[in-house]
Amino acid sequence: MTITPGEIKTAQLHAYLLGAIAPRPICFASTIDSDGNPNLSPFSFFNVFGSKPPILIFSPARRVRDNTIKHSLENVFANKEVVINMVNYAMVHQASLASCEYPKGVNEFVKAGFTPIKSDIVKPFRVKESPAQLECKVLQVIETGHEGGAGNLVICEVLCMHIDDNVLDANGKIDPHKIDLVARMGADHYCRASGSAVFDVHKPNMELGIGVDALPMYIRHSNVLTGNDLGILGNCTAIPAVSEMFYDERLVDILKSSSHDEDAKKEGLHAYAHELLRAGAIDKAWQVLLAGE
């Protein structure tokens, strides 16, 4: 499928964009209007864009159906402050409820059952139930268009950040399993960024990986090893030497059972290496692969 913007309806394009560009973190924006009335609304057009100064950007898009703007954006223009509250699994249904288009002046804290707490610096309230709350001043709003679906980039500088101590690990770092954040996908889909959904991808910080192009041909053109496998191997800083001290019973069995069949030996060794790479045993996987050279 190939889609050219302008050749399909904006609502259809919107759905494809949100389905393809996902998951997206959720900005749960707390604002106040010119009369001091609170407003609370989630936005998934959101991310962090710097740390000195600390910059966050979220975008309340113009409604596709009638080209109106949301109360949060009206409040941002009226009062250049916002609290961005992160959404975790324990509060996701309440946060979704706050996205209902209640009439202006209706308090979404009350409607969604959240607890407002006074901020330290800005006027909008924080959401007590949120595991991380960021008090921000609005630096600029960039309007990307004036038709339904156009974004409004609200550029915010973080003035103060509050983190629930219960989501920290023993080293004072945020534990992804404890903070248990959720992210927005297409349609009604969300994803939960904790448990088995979280995995590590290690990369060399100061040293360069050798690259997939530097892998031996019999590894690079394997029918068994996946692109992720090749990426892990290519991320190593060097191809290790064959270790004379390395011994593995399964490796010995593979070599014995396929001593007269090179294709079967290669497939067996690569299948075993694939399992080892998935388990994080990279050094062992290298020795298994080098045994087939």
Beta strands, then each sheet from edge to edge (+ up, - down):
strand 1: 24-25
strand 2: 27-32
strand 3: 38-43
strand 4: 46-51
strand 5: 54-58
strand 6: 81-86
strand 7: 116-117
strand 8: 126-127
strand 9: 132-143
strand 10: 152-163
strand 11: 182-184
strand 12: 190-192
sheet 1: 1+ 11- 12+
sheet 2: 3+ 2- 6+ 9- 10+ 5- 4+
sheet 3: 7+ 8-
end
